Amino acid sequence: MLAYFVAMATYAGFFMILAQGLNLQWGMTGMVNFGVAGFYAIGAYSGALLSTRVGITPELAIALAGAIAGVAGLGVSLLTVRLREDYFAIVTLGFGEIVRLFALNEDWLTEGPKGLRIPVRPFDFGLGNTAYSLVYLGVVALVVLVIYAICERIRTGPYGRTLRAIREDDVVAGVLGKYVLRFRVQIFVLGSVFMGIAGALFAHYIQNISPDTFMPMIAIFIWMSVIVGGYGNNKGLLLGAGIVMLILEGSRFLGDFTSIVTSQQLSSIRIILIGVILMAVLRFKPRGLIPEPKFVSEFEKAS
């Protein structure tokens, strides 16, 4: 049972990293990225290939995978950053599917549908499986905290205020002298780096990845984490990711308490629960369970 809870906490950590990346892009800057699964997959496959085919140490491979996902984010943002929000969202959704289909069909690189094995383990000090799982959870938690600190520094500083101004009205921000496109590209790249790191950590933890792991539903789960927790609030994201993981895993045990629900119906019930909770949050707490703190200017404080 301990191993199960450690695994779920580790998966929740992956969700928290992804949610913080999405919050930078959408929650703070207003860029609707439906391609979260694509950058997650790029990080996972890049990290796996670097550590298995190139022979790089898995710890370095995880860091480089984040950089590769960032380069992919740079390419996507440079091509699409001038698009309106709805078109930008469609392009990112398509990008996520392109990445998944590439991984599915290019057997020579990704092993296709049979999956890519990662036999090497990062942060392995010769420990047993249970001890290693605890160490890996600690590493993931440390990464979550470091990324949280970075995001908080951005949110509370002048850079974060500029991002919020772009989110609310990019035309006004541009008139006030802010180079909107540059800010959008920078923050999209940074968010993509975080998603790539999450993917590489996930790949080396599960040690076997396939294209089916990176279905568009991953993006829905991360979007729900941000919306339920509270967009623009980094503390809310951690709560939102934890709630989503609790729903995904808690619903697995419904069959143990009732004979009405079959194992085939559990996956559908899981999605229904997520939809119901999302609608309830949007109805009663539209800004999330922990809303974004209101920024008070020095002028307002003085008055």
Secondary structure, DSSP 8 states (H G I E B T S, - for coil): -HHHHHHHHHHHHHHHHHHHHHIIIIITT------HHHHHHHHHHHHHHIIIII---HHHHHHHHHHHHHHHHHHHHHHHTTS-HHHHHHHHHHHHHHHHHHHHH-HHHH-GGG-EE----TT--S--HHHHHHHHHHHHHHHHHHHHHHHHHHHHSHHHHHHHHHHH-HHHHHHTT--HHHHHHHHHHHHHHHHHHHHHHHHHHHSEE-GGGG-THHHHHHHHHHHHH-TT-HHHHHHHHHHHHHHHHHGGGHHHH-SSS-HHHHHHHHHHHHHHHHHHHHHH-TT-SS-------HHHHH-
